[in-house]
Structures are given as C-alpha cells and as structure tokens.
C-alpha cells in the first residue's frame, strides 16, 4: 500500500490492524489514535488531518509509518529465509 498525505487512516488500519498500538512508538503525539475520540476520527481522517492535529509533518508521519510497517514485516521475511 502506498501511503500519501490523502491516505485515509481507516484504509491504512484495514491493511495494518496492528498499527494503532505501534503509533505511540512513532511519536507520543500519535497516541490520539488509541483514544475513543481517535477511534471515531479514524473513519474520516487522513494522514494530512493527523499532521494538522498533532503538528507533526505529514512527510515525517508517512516515513515513520512506513518504517514501522517494514520493521513489522521483517521478522516474517526472516522466518521464510
């Protein structure tokens, strides 16, 4: 999945359901996704919306999310080798 500023969080979390728990590891400001309000907002928010809400640059959020996704996939890839 290609992640862009207009990527909806609902789509991202559908592809990576474990991501909300990992979000806090990216940055403490992203802990909003694990709150009741955050779970409601996930349905309509995009990466750009989270950027505005947290003050964290969208490019940085995208880069860090991709890094976490890659790290999460790495153990599975190592097990196949």
N, C-alpha and C positions, 0 to 999 in steps of 0.2 A: 504494500500500500504506500503510495506516495503521499507524504504529509506536506501540506501547504497551509498558508495563513487562513484560507477559507475552508479547511478541513473541519467538519463537524465533529465535536467530541463524541457524540453518540455513535458515529461511524467508526471512529478510532477505537472506542471501547468495545464495540461489537467485534472488531478484529482482534483486539488485545484485552480481554476481560480482566486480566491481572493488573492492568496499568494503573488504576486508581491507587492501589497500595504502593506502587513504585513512584507515583507522582511526588510524594513527600521527599523521596530521596533525590529527586531532581532539584527541588527548591522548596523550602518551607512555605513559601507563599502559595504554592500549588495545593496545599492541604485543603483548600476550599472544595476540591472535587470529592472529598470524603465526608463532607458535611451534608445534612439534609437539604439545605439550600443548593449546594453544589450538585447533588444528585438530580434535583429538579432542573437546574440550569443546563446540565449536560445535554439534555434533549434538544436545546436550541443553540447553545454556544458553539463558537468556532475557536480555533487557536487565536485568531485576532482578538476575539472577545476576552479570552483569558489573559492575553497580553495587556489589554487595556485595564482590566480589573486588578491585575497583580503588579503592573508596572515593569514586568519582565519582558524584554524584547521578544517579539514573535519568532525571529530567527533563532534566538537562543533556546526558546522553548522547543522548537522543531528539532534543533540539533541535539538537545538533551533527551528528548523523547526517542529519537532515532538511536541514540547511544544506548539507552536502556533497553530498547527492543532488540538491538544487536547483541547486547550482553545476555539478555534472556534467551535468545536463540542459540548462543554459543555453546552452552552445555549440551543441548540436544544434538548439535552438529558434532561435538566432540565424542558423544556416545555412539555415533554412527560410524566413526572412523575406525 
